């Protein structure tokens, strides 16, 4: 065997040691770098963890709020579902109403068509009637003009009629009076229940009046004696009177004397016992 020198042995023993130191240094450097990298990553991860923790807390709060909203929305959904159920029933009912309305609309459309046809016919009739009305208006204008003239004539005739009516009333009064006169049914009381006393002459004039027509007088003396005398004196030509054989008529009666008279001034004379008292009424009939 070949022997190795001692220097070479020493040299060979130092090489592994240096290599070990180098390895330790490299490992230390690598470890340090790794530690620094790891520390930085840990710091970043801690920061991210903190941010994530805050976000998680915020997310939890939001989740709780969202859960409340979800609960409310679930309630709203239930209410809406109930409302939808009611609405569906209403829709079914409305659909029936719509169908009924559609039938009514169709019927009304048919009626409208018929009415349109009637309107066309009515328009034709209306145009004809308008022409007729125009003609009638012209006639009315002419009639109104004629009526104005007729009204003036009627006014004149009414005035004349009023005058004629007044004249007729007057004439009727005269006729009635004349009818009474011809039948001697007209009366005039010339002396009414007058009490007289016969003077010493034995007679007295009791009333004096004007007779317009021939007729008679009635002298009524309820308490006259049998010797009582009534006398009528009519003198046409004088306002005075005189008792003459040719101008008076006389009649004897115990209570009533009827004596004829002619037109003119009439004087009624009554005779009885001197001092006797009686109540006289003299009525003129003509």
Secondary structure as UniProt FT lines:
FT   HELIX           6..182
FT   TURN            183..184
FT   STRAND          187..197
FT   TURN            200..201
FT   STRAND          203..211
FT   STRAND          215..221
FT   TURN            222..223
FT   TURN            226..227
FT   STRAND          229..235
FT   TURN            245..247
FT   STRAND          248..252
FT   STRAND          256..261
FT   STRAND          264..271
FT   TURN            274..275
FT   STRAND          277..285
//
